[in-house]
Amino acid sequence: MRTDEELKGVTLLGGSTSYNRDYSPEILEKFPNKHPENDYMVTFNCPEFTSLCPKTGQPDFAEIKINYIPGPFLVESKSLKLYLFSFRNHGDFHEDCVNIIMKDLVKLLDPKYLEVKGIFTPRGGISIYPFANYAKKGSPYENTAKERLFSSLSSN
């Protein structure tokens, strides 16, 4: 069982939910990883991600997949859901959204490894699948990051 001390930064669970209408990285919450000595993968799948085209203002729809090997912290899932929802009125290109999500999570969690893939619904007959990843410098995952980056080309 988690202690109150371990959960002191988790504020969104158990209360009413307020949805931010604008990009809100500050909504992300974390809690301590009880198993930082173990390497294990955490996967999140958001099949209903939306953002706006920065030029036309038209909605873009995607499935966002996040995989990470935690370091000292884990992301609280409700805060991640609300964070991803905050992109709903955010105007940025697909590639930018994926890189922003990756950078915000790296800053929050200090993971050993993290990757974000966007599977965007076609518009104008073209699909875009941006992929961004990160590995902690000096970790055994630096080579994995390079390999995954280029293997992502064939996994679409």
HELIX and SHEET records of a PDB file:
HELIX    1   1 PRO A   25  ILE A   27  5                                   3    
HELIX    2   2 SER A   77  PHE A   85  1                                   9    
HELIX    3   3 SER A   86  ASN A   89  5                                   4    
HELIX    4   4 HIS A   94  LEU A  109  1                                  16    
HELIX    5   5 TYR A  141  SER A  151  1                                  11    
SHEET    1   A 2 LYS A  30  PRO A  32  0                                        
SHEET    2   A 2 PHE A  73  VAL A  75 -1                                        
SHEET    1   B 4 VAL A  42  LEU A  52  0                                        
SHEET    2   B 4 PRO A  59  ILE A  69 -1                                        
SHEET    3   B 4 TYR A 113  PHE A 120 -1                                        
SHEET    4   B 4 PHE A 131  ALA A 135 -1                                        
END                                                                             
